Amino acid sequence: MIRMVNYITEEEFERNFWGNINKGIDPEECDQWIGPKLRGGYGYMWYRGASLLPHRYIFEKVYGPVPPGMFVCHTCDNPACVNPEHLFLGTPKDNVQDMMRKGRQASSSQTAHPGEKNGSAKLTGEEVKGIRQLLKGGTTQMEISVRYSISQQAISNIALGRAWAGW
């Protein structure tokens, strides 16, 4: 049996796409992608059976095609930003040098975007404070993990200061 795939029209895609952007009030502010995100905080959408990165899509609409091997980088270091004024082309080497120049490289003790700024964070700072209070009050890590729908290992990492150390 052949499976038929119903693709949305270009107009529907454009309407959905632009509906997932929270535009900054000031042109200097980030235009925030509020749709689905990848683990690193970069937005994504599916269109005609392929994954699409919103920041790259907007770059191409404004500036033209991205040459092979080039990255669309952010001057603002906000992976969810789609403001074309904050985007620039760079090689993989340029991207790494930009990251290091800005002190964003991850180490074994911290991620490039700690706490709530980390695109893969499952908790807020307030929730972490609540978890610490529960731990001090004697609630077990397993009970807390069930309450917050995260692993017991994540609770252990919070308790030991391996995660959310600065919060």
TINUZA-230029 format. One record per atom (N, C-alpha, C, CB): residue in three letters; x, z, y; atom name; chain. Coordinates in pm, whole numbers, plus 50000, padded with zeros to 5 digits. Glycine has a CB too. Layout:
N
REC_residu_c1_c3_c2_atome_chaine
REC_ALA_X_Z_Y_CA_A $
...
This chain:
167
REC_residu_c1_c3_c2_atome_chaine
REC_MET_50083_50000_49883_N_A $
REC_MET_50000_50000_50000_CA_A $
REC_MET_50088_50000_50124_C_A $
REC_MET_49905_50121_49999_CB_A $
REC_ILE_50057_49917_50219_N_A $
REC_ILE_50132_49908_50343_CA_A $
REC_ILE_50073_50007_50443_C_A $
REC_ILE_50129_49764_50400_CB_A $
REC_ARG_50161_50085_50501_N_A $
REC_ARG_50117_50184_50600_CA_A $
REC_ARG_50125_50120_50738_C_A $
REC_ARG_50203_50314_50594_CB_A $
REC_MET_50016_50123_50811_N_A $
REC_MET_50012_50068_50946_CA_A $
REC_MET_50044_50179_51046_C_A $
REC_MET_49874_50004_50977_CB_A $
REC_VAL_50130_50149_51140_N_A $
REC_VAL_50167_50244_51244_CA_A $
REC_VAL_50101_50200_51374_C_A $
REC_VAL_50322_50256_51259_CB_A $
REC_ASN_50026_50288_51433_N_A $
REC_ASN_49963_50258_51561_CA_A $
REC_ASN_50053_50309_51672_C_A $
REC_ASN_49822_50322_51571_CB_A $
REC_TYR_50114_50216_51744_N_A $
REC_TYR_50197_50253_51857_CA_A $
REC_TYR_50112_50263_51983_C_A $
REC_TYR_50311_50150_51877_CB_A $
REC_ILE_50153_50351_52072_N_A $
REC_ILE_50082_50360_52199_CA_A $
REC_ILE_50127_50245_52289_C_A $
REC_ILE_50109_50497_52268_CB_A $
REC_THR_50045_50214_52384_N_A $
REC_THR_50080_50106_52475_CA_A $
REC_THR_50187_50153_52573_C_A $
REC_THR_49954_50056_52552_CB_A $
REC_GLU_50248_50059_52641_N_A $
REC_GLU_50349_50091_52742_CA_A $
REC_GLU_50289_50179_52852_C_A $
REC_GLU_50407_49960_52804_CB_A $
REC_GLU_50166_50148_52891_N_A $
REC_GLU_50099_50227_52995_CA_A $
REC_GLU_50075_50371_52950_C_A $
REC_GLU_49966_50162_53032_CB_A $
REC_GLU_50032_50389_52823_N_A $
REC_GLU_50011_50524_52769_CA_A $
REC_GLU_50143_50600_52763_C_A $
REC_GLU_49947_50518_52630_CB_A $
REC_PHE_50247_50531_52720_N_A $
REC_PHE_50378_50594_52714_CA_A $
REC_PHE_50422_50641_52853_C_A $
REC_PHE_50483_50497_52654_CB_A $
REC_GLU_50412_50553_52951_N_A $
REC_GLU_50453_50587_53088_CA_A $
REC_GLU_50373_50706_53141_C_A $
REC_GLU_50436_50465_53182_CB_A $
REC_ARG_50244_50707_53117_N_A $
REC_ARG_50159_50818_53162_CA_A $
REC_ARG_50203_50949_53095_C_A $
REC_ARG_50009_50789_53131_CB_A $
REC_ASN_50226_50945_52963_N_A $
REC_ASN_50273_51064_52891_CA_A $
REC_ASN_50410_51108_52940_C_A $
REC_ASN_50277_51036_52739_CB_A $
REC_PHE_50498_51008_52959_N_A $
REC_PHE_50634_51038_53001_CA_A $
REC_PHE_50635_51111_53135_C_A $
REC_PHE_50717_50909_53011_CB_A $
REC_TRP_50573_51051_53237_N_A $
REC_TRP_50576_51110_53371_CA_A $
REC_TRP_50496_51240_53377_C_A $
REC_TRP_50521_51011_53474_CB_A $
REC_GLY_50402_51259_53287_N_A $
REC_GLY_50326_51384_53280_CA_A $
REC_GLY_50408_51501_53226_C_A $
REC_GLY_50204_51366_53196_CB_A $
REC_ASN_50525_51471_53170_N_A $
REC_ASN_50612_51575_53115_CA_A $
REC_ASN_50725_51613_53210_C_A $
REC_ASN_50671_51529_52983_CB_A $
REC_ILE_50709_51578_53337_N_A $
REC_ILE_50814_51609_53435_CA_A $
REC_ILE_50755_51698_53544_C_A $
REC_ILE_50873_51479_53496_CB_A $
REC_ASN_50822_51809_53569_N_A $
REC_ASN_50787_51899_53677_CA_A $
REC_ASN_50885_51870_53791_C_A $
REC_ASN_50791_52052_53633_CB_A $
REC_LYS_50838_51795_53888_N_A $
REC_LYS_50926_51749_53996_CA_A $
REC_LYS_50958_51861_54092_C_A $
REC_LYS_50861_51632_54071_CB_A $
REC_GLY_51087_51872_54128_N_A $
REC_GLY_51129_51971_54226_CA_A $
REC_GLY_51069_51942_54363_C_A $
REC_GLY_51282_51975_54236_CB_A $
REC_ILE_51047_52045_54440_N_A $
REC_ILE_50991_52029_54575_CA_A $
REC_ILE_51091_51959_54665_C_A $
REC_ILE_50951_52166_54634_CB_A $
REC_ASP_51215_52001_54657_N_A $
REC_ASP_51324_51945_54738_CA_A $
REC_ASP_51394_51837_54655_C_A $
REC_ASP_51425_52057_54782_CB_A $
REC_PRO_51431_51725_54716_N_A $
REC_PRO_51499_51618_54641_CA_A $
REC_PRO_51630_51663_54578_C_A $
REC_PRO_51525_51501_54732_CB_A $
REC_GLU_51688_51771_54630_N_A $
REC_GLU_51813_51823_54574_CA_A $
REC_GLU_51790_51905_54446_C_A $
REC_GLU_51885_51908_54677_CB_A $
REC_GLU_51666_51949_54424_N_A $
REC_GLU_51634_52031_54308_CA_A $
REC_GLU_51626_51945_54182_C_A $
REC_GLU_51502_52106_54329_CB_A $
REC_CYS_51638_52012_54069_N_A $
REC_CYS_51621_51944_53940_CA_A $
REC_CYS_51475_51906_53922_C_A $
REC_CYS_51670_52034_53823_CB_A $
REC_ASP_51453_51788_53867_N_A $
REC_ASP_51322_51749_53816_CA_A $
REC_ASP_51326_51788_53669_C_A $
REC_ASP_51291_51592_53837_CB_A $
REC_GLN_51245_51884_53632_N_A $
REC_GLN_51254_51949_53501_CA_A $
REC_GLN_51168_51880_53396_C_A $
REC_GLN_51213_52095_53513_CB_A $
REC_TRP_51228_51844_53282_N_A $
REC_TRP_51153_51792_53168_CA_A $
REC_TRP_51084_51909_53102_C_A $
REC_TRP_51246_51715_53067_CB_A $
REC_ILE_50951_51906_53094_N_A $
REC_ILE_50876_52017_53036_CA_A $
REC_ILE_50816_51980_52900_C_A $
REC_ILE_50765_52061_53130_CB_A $
REC_GLY_50847_51859_52853_N_A $
REC_GLY_50800_51815_52722_CA_A $
REC_GLY_50890_51870_52611_C_A $
REC_GLY_50795_51663_52715_CB_A $
REC_PRO_50882_51812_52492_N_A $
REC_PRO_50962_51859_52378_CA_A $
REC_PRO_51111_51853_52410_C_A $
REC_PRO_50932_51776_52254_CB_A $
REC_LYS_51184_51948_52351_N_A $
REC_LYS_51329_51956_52374_CA_A $
REC_LYS_51405_51968_52243_C_A $
REC_LYS_51362_52074_52466_CB_A $
REC_LEU_51527_51919_52245_N_A $
REC_LEU_51620_51935_52134_CA_A $
REC_LEU_51685_52072_52144_C_A $
REC_LEU_51727_51822_52134_CB_A $
REC_ARG_51762_52110_52044_N_A $
REC_ARG_51824_52243_52041_CA_A $
REC_ARG_51909_52273_52165_C_A $
REC_ARG_51910_52255_51919_CB_A $
REC_GLY_51979_52176_52217_N_A $
REC_GLY_52063_52199_52333_CA_A $
REC_GLY_51990_52199_52465_C_A $
REC_GLY_52170_52098_52337_CB_A $
REC_GLY_51858_52184_52463_N_A $
REC_GLY_51779_52186_52585_CA_A $
REC_GLY_51749_52049_52643_C_A $
REC_GLY_51848_52266_52686_CB_A $
REC_TYR_51804_51942_52580_N_A $
REC_TYR_51776_51807_52627_CA_A $
REC_TYR_51637_51766_52582_C_A $
REC_TYR_51881_51707_52575_CB_A $
REC_GLY_51565_51698_52672_N_A $
REC_GLY_51432_51651_52638_CA_A $
REC_GLY_51438_51535_52541_C_A $
REC_GLY_51357_51611_52764_CB_A $
REC_TYR_51327_51512_52474_N_A $
REC_TYR_51315_51393_52389_CA_A $
REC_TYR_51168_51354_52377_C_A $
REC_TYR_51376_51419_52249_CB_A $
REC_MET_51148_51229_52344_N_A $
REC_MET_51015_51173_52315_CA_A $
REC_MET_51032_51069_52206_C_A $
REC_MET_50948_51111_52444_CB_A $
REC_TRP_50924_51041_52138_N_A $
REC_TRP_50922_50932_52041_CA_A $
REC_TRP_50848_50815_52104_C_A $
REC_TRP_50856_50976_51907_CB_A $
REC_TYR_50906_50698_52090_N_A $
REC_TYR_50839_50578_52138_CA_A $
REC_TYR_50871_50462_52046_C_A $
REC_TYR_50880_50546_52285_CB_A $
REC_ARG_50767_50404_51990_N_A $
REC_ARG_50779_50290_51899_CA_A $
REC_ARG_50876_50320_51783_C_A $
REC_ARG_50826_50166_51975_CB_A $
REC_GLY_50862_50440_51729_N_A $
REC_GLY_50939_50478_51610_CA_A $
REC_GLY_51081_50522_51637_C_A $
REC_GLY_50941_50366_51517_CB_A $
REC_ALA_51119_50537_51762_N_A $
REC_ALA_51256_50577_51795_CA_A $
REC_ALA_51255_50696_51890_C_A $
REC_ALA_51334_50459_51857_CB_A $
REC_SER_51358_50779_51880_N_A $
REC_SER_51374_50891_51970_CA_A $
REC_SER_51428_50841_52103_C_A $
REC_SER_51467_50998_51909_CB_A $
REC_LEU_51377_50899_52210_N_A $
REC_LEU_51416_50859_52344_CA_A $
REC_LEU_51457_50984_52421_C_A $
REC_LEU_51301_50782_52417_CB_A $
REC_LEU_51570_50979_52491_N_A $
REC_LEU_51614_51091_52574_CA_A $
REC_LEU_51570_51065_52718_C_A $
REC_LEU_51770_51109_52566_CB_A $
REC_PRO_51484_51152_52772_N_A $
REC_PRO_51428_51127_52905_CA_A $
REC_PRO_51532_51107_53016_C_A $
REC_PRO_51339_51240_52942_CB_A $
REC_HIS_51640_51186_53015_N_A $
REC_HIS_51739_51170_53122_CA_A $
REC_HIS_51806_51032_53114_C_A $
REC_HIS_51846_51282_53114_CB_A $
REC_ARG_51827_50986_52994_N_A $
REC_ARG_51887_50853_52975_CA_A $
REC_ARG_51788_50742_53013_C_A $
REC_ARG_51933_50836_52829_CB_A $
REC_TYR_51661_50762_52977_N_A $
REC_TYR_51556_50665_53010_CA_A $
REC_TYR_51545_50649_53162_C_A $
REC_TYR_51420_50709_52950_CB_A $
REC_ILE_51541_50761_53233_N_A $
REC_ILE_51531_50755_53379_CA_A $
REC_ILE_51656_50692_53439_C_A $
REC_ILE_51508_50896_53436_CB_A $
REC_PHE_51773_50728_53387_N_A $
REC_PHE_51897_50668_53438_CA_A $
REC_PHE_51889_50515_53429_C_A $
REC_PHE_52021_50720_53360_CB_A $
REC_GLU_51844_50466_53313_N_A $
REC_GLU_51837_50320_53293_CA_A $
REC_GLU_51731_50256_53383_C_A $
REC_GLU_51806_50289_53146_CB_A $
REC_LYS_51618_50326_53407_N_A $
REC_LYS_51515_50271_53497_CA_A $
REC_LYS_51568_50259_53640_C_A $
REC_LYS_51389_50361_53495_CB_A $
REC_VAL_51650_50354_53682_N_A $
REC_VAL_51699_50356_53820_CA_A $
REC_VAL_51826_50274_53837_C_A $
REC_VAL_51725_50499_53864_CB_A $
REC_TYR_51922_50290_53745_N_A $
REC_TYR_52055_50231_53764_CA_A $
REC_TYR_52087_50113_53672_C_A $
REC_TYR_52158_50336_53744_CB_A $
REC_GLY_52007_50093_53569_N_A $
REC_GLY_52033_49984_53476_CA_A $
REC_GLY_52086_50036_53343_C_A $
REC_GLY_52132_49887_53536_CB_A $
REC_PRO_52115_49943_53249_N_A $
REC_PRO_52155_49981_53114_CA_A $
REC_PRO_52281_50067_53110_C_A $
REC_PRO_52176_49857_53031_CB_A $
REC_VAL_52284_50155_53010_N_A $
REC_VAL_52402_50238_52985_CA_A $
REC_VAL_52493_50159_52892_C_A $
REC_VAL_52363_50379_52922_CB_A $
REC_PRO_52617_50133_52935_N_A $
REC_PRO_52709_50058_52848_CA_A $
REC_PRO_52737_50133_52718_C_A $
REC_PRO_52841_50031_52922_CB_A $
REC_PRO_52763_50061_52611_N_A $
REC_PRO_52795_50126_52482_CA_A $
REC_PRO_52912_50223_52498_C_A $
REC_PRO_52828_50020_52375_CB_A $
REC_GLY_52899_50338_52433_N_A $
REC_GLY_53005_50438_52434_CA_A $
REC_GLY_53004_50530_52555_C_A $
REC_GLY_53137_50370_52428_CB_A $
REC_MET_52910_50508_52647_N_A $
REC_MET_52903_50591_52767_CA_A $
REC_MET_52794_50696_52752_C_A $
REC_MET_52879_50505_52892_CB_A $
REC_PHE_52813_50808_52819_N_A $
REC_PHE_52715_50916_52821_CA_A $
REC_PHE_52647_50918_52957_C_A $
REC_PHE_52782_51053_52791_CB_A $
REC_VAL_52525_50969_52961_N_A $
REC_VAL_52460_51001_53088_CA_A $
REC_VAL_52477_51152_53105_C_A $
REC_VAL_52304_50957_53091_CB_A $
REC_CYS_52559_51190_53203_N_A $
REC_CYS_52595_51330_53226_CA_A $
REC_CYS_52517_51387_53343_C_A $
REC_CYS_52747_51343_53251_CB_A $
REC_HIS_52516_51520_53354_N_A $
REC_HIS_52443_51591_53459_CA_A $
REC_HIS_52540_51660_53554_C_A $
REC_HIS_52347_51693_53397_CB_A $
REC_THR_52528_51635_53684_N_A $
REC_THR_52607_51710_53782_CA_A $
REC_THR_52558_51853_53791_C_A $
REC_THR_52601_51643_53920_CB_A $
REC_CYS_52430_51876_53762_N_A $
REC_CYS_52367_52008_53775_CA_A $
REC_CYS_52384_52094_53650_C_A $
REC_CYS_52220_51991_53804_CB_A $
REC_ASP_52436_52040_53542_N_A $
REC_ASP_52454_52113_53415_CA_A $
REC_ASP_52325_52166_53357_C_A $
REC_ASP_52549_52228_53436_CB_A $
REC_ASN_52213_52102_53390_N_A $
REC_ASN_52083_52140_53338_CA_A $
REC_ASN_52038_52029_53242_C_A $
REC_ASN_51977_52163_53454_CB_A $
REC_PRO_52047_52051_53110_N_A $
REC_PRO_52015_51944_53017_CA_A $
REC_PRO_51871_51893_53026_C_A $
REC_PRO_52041_51990_52877_CB_A $
REC_ALA_51779_51974_53080_N_A $
REC_ALA_51640_51931_53093_CA_A $
REC_ALA_51613_51857_53223_C_A $
REC_ALA_51548_52052_53084_CB_A $
REC_CYS_51715_51843_53308_N_A $
REC_CYS_51697_51776_53437_CA_A $
REC_CYS_51691_51625_53418_C_A $
REC_CYS_51811_51813_53534_CB_A $
REC_VAL_51595_51562_53486_N_A $
REC_VAL_51581_51416_53483_CA_A $
REC_VAL_51585_51357_53624_C_A $
REC_VAL_51449_51377_53414_CB_A $
REC_ASN_51634_51435_53721_N_A $
REC_ASN_51649_51385_53858_CA_A $
REC_ASN_51762_51282_53857_C_A $
REC_ASN_51679_51503_53959_CB_A $
REC_PRO_51732_51156_53889_N_A $
REC_PRO_51836_51052_53882_CA_A $
REC_PRO_51954_51080_53975_C_A $
REC_PRO_51776_50918_53916_CB_A $
REC_GLU_51932_51157_54082_N_A $
REC_GLU_52041_51192_54172_CA_A $
REC_GLU_52141_51287_54106_C_A $
REC_GLU_51986_51256_54300_CB_A $
REC_HIS_52102_51352_53998_N_A $
REC_HIS_52189_51447_53928_CA_A $
REC_HIS_52257_51383_53807_C_A $
REC_HIS_52108_51567_53883_CB_A $
REC_LEU_52233_51256_53783_N_A $
REC_LEU_52286_51189_53663_CA_A $
REC_LEU_52399_51094_53698_C_A $
REC_LEU_52174_51113_53590_CB_A $
REC_PHE_52500_51089_53610_N_A $
REC_PHE_52610_50996_53629_CA_A $
REC_PHE_52661_50949_53493_C_A $
REC_PHE_52724_51061_53711_CB_A $
REC_LEU_52725_50835_53491_N_A $
REC_LEU_52783_50781_53368_CA_A $
REC_LEU_52922_50839_53347_C_A $
REC_LEU_52789_50627_53372_CB_A $
REC_GLY_52954_50865_53222_N_A $
REC_GLY_53088_50912_53189_CA_A $
REC_GLY_53121_50881_53045_C_A $
REC_GLY_53101_51062_53214_CB_A $
REC_THR_53247_50872_53016_N_A $
REC_THR_53293_50855_52879_CA_A $
REC_THR_53281_50990_52808_C_A $
REC_THR_53440_50801_52873_CB_A $
REC_PRO_53292_50993_52677_N_A $
REC_PRO_53294_51123_52609_CA_A $
REC_PRO_53404_51214_52665_C_A $
REC_PRO_53313_51104_52458_CB_A $
REC_LYS_53519_51155_52697_N_A $
REC_LYS_53631_51233_52754_CA_A $
REC_LYS_53592_51288_52891_C_A $
REC_LYS_53759_51146_52765_CB_A $
REC_ASP_53529_51206_52975_N_A $
REC_ASP_53483_51252_53107_CA_A $
REC_ASP_53387_51370_53091_C_A $
REC_ASP_53413_51137_53184_CB_A $
REC_ASN_53297_51360_52995_N_A $
REC_ASN_53198_51465_52971_CA_A $
REC_ASN_53265_51597_52934_C_A $
REC_ASN_53100_51422_52861_CB_A $
REC_VAL_53364_51590_52845_N_A $
REC_VAL_53437_51711_52803_CA_A $
REC_VAL_53517_51768_52920_C_A $
REC_VAL_53530_51680_52683_CB_A $
REC_GLN_53584_51681_52996_N_A $
REC_GLN_53662_51728_53111_CA_A $
REC_GLN_53571_51794_53215_C_A $
REC_GLN_53739_51612_53174_CB_A $
REC_ASP_53454_51736_53239_N_A $
REC_ASP_53358_51794_53332_CA_A $
REC_ASP_53315_51932_53283_C_A $
REC_ASP_53235_51702_53349_CB_A $
REC_MET_53287_51944_53154_N_A $
REC_MET_53246_52071_53095_CA_A $
REC_MET_53356_52176_53113_C_A $
REC_MET_53214_52052_52944_CB_A $
REC_MET_53480_52138_53085_N_A $
REC_MET_53591_52234_53096_CA_A $
REC_MET_53619_52271_53241_C_A $
REC_MET_53717_52176_53031_CB_A $
REC_ARG_53612_52174_53331_N_A $
REC_ARG_53635_52200_53473_CA_A $
REC_ARG_53534_52301_53526_C_A $
REC_ARG_53627_52069_53553_CB_A $
REC_LYS_53413_52298_53473_N_A $
REC_LYS_53307_52388_53518_CA_A $
REC_LYS_53300_52516_53434_C_A $
REC_LYS_53173_52317_53513_CB_A $
REC_GLY_53389_52530_53336_N_A $
REC_GLY_53392_52652_53254_CA_A $
REC_GLY_53274_52667_53162_C_A $
REC_GLY_53400_52770_53341_CB_A $
REC_ARG_53220_52556_53110_N_A $
REC_ARG_53101_52562_53026_CA_A $
REC_ARG_53132_52551_52877_C_A $
REC_ARG_53008_52453_53064_CB_A $
REC_GLN_53259_52543_52839_N_A $
REC_GLN_53287_52527_52697_CA_A $
REC_GLN_53250_52654_52622_C_A $
REC_GLN_53436_52493_52675_CB_A $
REC_ALA_53192_52635_52504_N_A $
REC_ALA_53151_52748_52422_CA_A $
REC_ALA_53273_52811_52357_C_A $
REC_ALA_53049_52704_52313_CB_A $
REC_SER_53269_52941_52341_N_A $
REC_SER_53373_53010_52268_CA_A $
REC_SER_53307_53081_52152_C_A $
REC_SER_53452_53111_52359_CB_A $
REC_SER_53386_53152_52074_N_A $
REC_SER_53328_53222_51959_CA_A $
REC_SER_53240_53338_52003_C_A $
REC_SER_53438_53273_51866_CB_A $
REC_SER_53259_53387_52127_N_A $
REC_SER_53181_53502_52170_CA_A $
REC_SER_53064_53467_52262_C_A $
REC_SER_53271_53599_52240_CB_A $
REC_GLN_53058_53341_52309_N_A $
REC_GLN_52947_53304_52397_CA_A $
REC_GLN_52915_53157_52382_C_A $
REC_GLN_52979_53336_52544_CB_A $
REC_THR_52792_53123_52412_N_A $
REC_THR_52754_52983_52409_CA_A $
REC_THR_52771_52925_52549_C_A $
REC_THR_52609_52966_52360_CB_A $
REC_ALA_52762_52793_52560_N_A $
REC_ALA_52778_52729_52691_CA_A $
REC_ALA_52669_52773_52787_C_A $
REC_ALA_52777_52576_52675_CB_A $
REC_HIS_52552_52802_52738_N_A $
REC_HIS_52441_52848_52821_CA_A $
REC_HIS_52388_52976_52758_C_A $
REC_HIS_52329_52738_52833_CB_A $
REC_PRO_52432_53093_52809_N_A $
REC_PRO_52391_53218_52746_CA_A $
REC_PRO_52246_53255_52776_C_A $
REC_PRO_52481_53330_52790_CB_A $
REC_GLY_52191_53337_52688_N_A $
REC_GLY_52058_53394_52710_CA_A $
REC_GLY_51949_53291_52724_C_A $
REC_GLY_52060_53479_52830_CB_A $
REC_GLU_51860_53314_52821_N_A $
REC_GLU_51744_53227_52841_CA_A $
REC_GLU_51783_53085_52881_C_A $
REC_GLU_51654_53286_52947_CB_A $
REC_LYS_51904_53065_52935_N_A $
REC_LYS_51949_52932_52977_CA_A $
REC_LYS_51986_52845_52857_C_A $
REC_LYS_52068_52944_53071_CB_A $
REC_ASN_52000_52908_52741_N_A $
REC_ASN_52033_52833_52621_CA_A $
REC_ASN_51906_52763_52572_C_A $
REC_ASN_52092_52927_52511_CB_A $
REC_GLY_51914_52632_52557_N_A $
REC_GLY_51797_52554_52517_CA_A $
REC_GLY_51740_52592_52381_C_A $
REC_GLY_51832_52411_52517_CB_A $
REC_SER_51822_52658_52297_N_A $
REC_SER_51771_52695_52165_CA_A $
REC_SER_51730_52842_52158_C_A $
REC_SER_51877_52668_52059_CB_A $
REC_ALA_51729_52911_52272_N_A $
REC_ALA_51690_53053_52273_CA_A $
REC_ALA_51545_53067_52228_C_A $
REC_ALA_51708_53113_52413_CB_A $
REC_LYS_51522_53164_52140_N_A $
REC_LYS_51387_53190_52091_CA_A $
REC_LYS_51326_53313_52158_C_A $
REC_LYS_51388_53208_51939_CB_A $
REC_LEU_51408_53384_52236_N_A $
REC_LEU_51363_53506_52302_CA_A $
REC_LEU_51387_53497_52452_C_A $
REC_LEU_51434_53629_52243_CB_A $
REC_THR_51315_53580_52525_N_A $
REC_THR_51342_53596_52668_CA_A $
REC_THR_51425_53722_52686_C_A $
REC_THR_51208_53603_52751_CB_A $
REC_GLY_51481_53739_52804_N_A $
REC_GLY_51557_53860_52834_CA_A $
REC_GLY_51472_53985_52821_C_A $
REC_GLY_51616_53852_52973_CB_A $
REC_GLU_51346_53975_52864_N_A $
REC_GLU_51255_54089_52853_CA_A $
REC_GLU_51230_54127_52707_C_A $
REC_GLU_51122_54057_52923_CB_A $
REC_GLU_51216_54026_52621_N_A $
REC_GLU_51194_54053_52479_CA_A $
REC_GLU_51316_54122_52419_C_A $
REC_GLU_51164_53923_52402_CB_A $
REC_VAL_51436_54080_52460_N_A $
REC_VAL_51559_54142_52409_CA_A $
REC_VAL_51564_54288_52452_C_A $
REC_VAL_51684_54065_52460_CB_A $
REC_LYS_51526_54315_52577_N_A $
REC_LYS_51522_54455_52623_CA_A $
REC_LYS_51424_54536_52537_C_A $
REC_LYS_51481_54463_52772_CB_A $
REC_GLY_51308_54477_52507_N_A $
REC_GLY_51211_54543_52421_CA_A $
REC_GLY_51265_54569_52281_C_A $
REC_GLY_51084_54461_52413_CB_A $
REC_ILE_51338_54472_52228_N_A $
REC_ILE_51398_54488_52095_CA_A $
REC_ILE_51498_54604_52096_C_A $
REC_ILE_51469_54356_52050_CB_A $
REC_ARG_51578_54611_52200_N_A $
REC_ARG_51677_54720_52210_CA_A $
REC_ARG_51607_54856_52217_C_A $
REC_ARG_51768_54700_52333_CB_A $
REC_GLN_51495_54863_52288_N_A $
REC_GLN_51419_54988_52296_CA_A $
REC_GLN_51365_55026_52158_C_A $
REC_GLN_51303_54975_52398_CB_A $
REC_LEU_51313_54927_52086_N_A $
REC_LEU_51262_54954_51951_CA_A $
REC_LEU_51373_55002_51859_C_A $
REC_LEU_51196_54827_51893_CB_A $
REC_LEU_51490_54942_51870_N_A $
REC_LEU_51604_54984_51787_CA_A $
REC_LEU_51642_55129_51819_C_A $
REC_LEU_51725_54891_51810_CB_A $
REC_LYS_51647_55162_51948_N_A $
REC_LYS_51679_55299_51990_CA_A $
REC_LYS_51575_55398_51939_C_A $
REC_LYS_51689_55308_52143_CB_A $
REC_GLY_51450_55352_51931_N_A $
REC_GLY_51341_55438_51885_CA_A $
REC_GLY_51332_55450_51734_C_A $
REC_GLY_51211_55387_51937_CB_A $
REC_GLY_51419_55381_51662_N_A $
REC_GLY_51422_55395_51517_CA_A $
REC_GLY_51347_55289_51439_C_A $
REC_GLY_51369_55525_51481_CB_A $
REC_THR_51289_55190_51506_N_A $
REC_THR_51221_55082_51435_CA_A $
REC_THR_51326_55002_51358_C_A $
REC_THR_51141_54989_51534_CB_A $
REC_THR_51297_54967_51234_N_A $
REC_THR_51395_54894_51153_CA_A $
REC_THR_51411_54750_51202_C_A $
REC_THR_51354_54896_51005_CB_A $
REC_GLN_51526_54693_51173_N_A $
REC_GLN_51551_54554_51209_CA_A $
REC_GLN_51450_54461_51143_C_A $
REC_GLN_51693_54515_51169_CB_A $
REC_MET_51413_54489_51019_N_A $
REC_MET_51317_54405_50948_CA_A $
REC_MET_51180_54410_51015_C_A $
REC_MET_51306_54447_50802_CB_A $
REC_GLU_51136_54529_51055_N_A $
REC_GLU_51007_54542_51125_CA_A $
REC_GLU_51008_54464_51256_C_A $
REC_GLU_50975_54690_51151_CB_A $
REC_ILE_51119_54472_51328_N_A $
REC_ILE_51131_54400_51456_CA_A $
REC_ILE_51133_54250_51432_C_A $
REC_ILE_51259_54444_51531_CB_A $
REC_SER_51203_54207_51328_N_A $
REC_SER_51211_54063_51300_CA_A $
REC_SER_51073_54006_51268_C_A $
REC_SER_51308_54036_51183_CB_A $
REC_VAL_50991_54081_51198_N_A $
REC_VAL_50855_54036_51167_CA_A $
REC_VAL_50772_54031_51295_C_A $
REC_VAL_50788_54130_51063_CB_A $
REC_ARG_50785_54133_51378_N_A $
REC_ARG_50708_54140_51503_CA_A $
REC_ARG_50740_54023_51596_C_A $
REC_ARG_50736_54272_51576_CB_A $
REC_TYR_50869_53985_51604_N_A $
REC_TYR_50911_53879_51696_CA_A $
REC_TYR_50927_53742_51628_C_A $
REC_TYR_51042_53918_51761_CB_A $
REC_SER_50899_53734_51500_N_A $
REC_SER_50908_53609_51423_CA_A $
REC_SER_51046_53545_51432_C_A $
REC_SER_50804_53509_51473_CB_A $
REC_ILE_51148_53627_51419_N_A $
REC_ILE_51286_53579_51411_CA_A $
REC_ILE_51353_53649_51295_C_A $
REC_ILE_51364_53603_51545_CB_A $
REC_SER_51470_53603_51257_N_A $
REC_SER_51536_53658_51139_CA_A $
REC_SER_51590_53798_51164_C_A $
REC_SER_51650_53566_51096_CB_A $
REC_GLN_51606_53872_51055_N_A $
REC_GLN_51667_54005_51063_CA_A $
REC_GLN_51811_53991_51111_C_A $
REC_GLN_51662_54078_50925_CB_A $
REC_GLN_51878_53882_51074_N_A $
REC_GLN_52016_53859_51118_CA_A $
REC_GLN_52023_53846_51271_C_A $
REC_GLN_52074_53733_51051_CB_A $
REC_ALA_51923_53781_51331_N_A $
REC_ALA_51920_53768_51477_CA_A $
REC_ALA_51907_53907_51541_C_A $
REC_ALA_51803_53676_51521_CB_A $
REC_ILE_51825_53993_51483_N_A $
REC_ILE_51811_54130_51535_CA_A $
REC_ILE_51943_54205_51519_C_A $
REC_ILE_51696_54205_51461_CB_A $
REC_SER_52007_54188_51405_N_A $
REC_SER_52138_54252_51382_CA_A $
REC_SER_52239_54206_51486_C_A $
REC_SER_52189_54220_51240_CB_A $
REC_ASN_52240_54076_51516_N_A $
REC_ASN_52334_54023_51616_CA_A $
REC_ASN_52308_54082_51754_C_A $
REC_ASN_52326_53870_51623_CB_A $
REC_ILE_52182_54105_51788_N_A $
REC_ILE_52148_54170_51915_CA_A $
REC_ILE_52197_54315_51912_C_A $
REC_ILE_51994_54165_51941_CB_A $
REC_ALA_52171_54385_51802_N_A $
REC_ALA_52210_54525_51789_CA_A $
REC_ALA_52361_54543_51799_C_A $
REC_ALA_52159_54582_51657_CB_A $
REC_LEU_52436_54449_51742_N_A $
REC_LEU_52583_54459_51741_CA_A $
REC_LEU_52649_54398_51864_C_A $
REC_LEU_52637_54392_51618_CB_A $
REC_GLY_52568_54339_51954_N_A $
REC_GLY_52624_54279_52074_CA_A $
REC_GLY_52683_54142_52053_C_A $
REC_GLY_52728_54368_52130_CB_A $
REC_ARG_52657_54080_51939_N_A $
REC_ARG_52705_53944_51912_CA_A $
REC_ARG_52617_53839_51980_C_A $
REC_ARG_52711_53918_51761_CB_A $
REC_ALA_52495_53876_52010_N_A $
REC_ALA_52401_53787_52078_CA_A $
REC_ALA_52341_53864_52195_C_A $
REC_ALA_52289_53735_51980_CB_A $
REC_TRP_52314_53795_52304_N_A $
REC_TRP_52253_53852_52423_CA_A $
REC_TRP_52335_53970_52477_C_A $
REC_TRP_52111_53897_52392_CB_A $
REC_ALA_52467_53959_52471_N_A $
REC_ALA_52555_54070_52510_CA_A $
REC_ALA_52539_54108_52657_C_A $
REC_ALA_52699_54033_52482_CB_A $
REC_GLY_52518_54010_52744_N_A $
REC_GLY_52509_54040_52886_CA_A $
REC_GLY_52369_54074_52935_C_A $
REC_GLY_52559_53924_52964_CB_A $
REC_TRP_52276_54093_52844_N_A $
REC_TRP_52137_54116_52884_CA_A $
REC_TRP_52096_54258_52859_C_A $
REC_TRP_52043_54021_52810_CB_A $
